[in-house]
């Protein structure tokens, strides 16, 4: 005689908010990567370079916080940018800290890539429509803030 365990309706993976956000982020990233390909960059690389262009002299920790990225992941992503001669490390406020700065070649790379990124951004916003694109950015900001709060038990 077997006992049956009551089955509950399984939650479909696509109903998971996090899974849906990650799937969407991958698709959007693919579109931006394709747009940036003529500049020889991926979106992650462009994002690092653009942030350093806007805020030179950030430490690795400060840049990682700004990008909401682990320091180790950022360090791994910085290596090819440093090898390409686009990013240089300099001394920080103390012996342990290192600041990051774009080199002249890094600034030129950002300038060359910026129109490709702008085209991708315009295309994405046009696809949603200006009002919905703005509402999406607002909602994503709210979602990021909500994710920072501890989960209720």
Secondary structure by P-SEA (a helix, b strand, c coil): ccccccccccccccccaaaaaaaaaaaaaaaaaaaaccccccaaaaaaaaaaaacccccaaaaaaaacccaaaaaaaaaaaaaaccbbbbbcccccbbbbbbcaaaaaaaaaaaaaaaaaaaaaaaaacaaaaaaaaaaaaaaaaaaaccccc
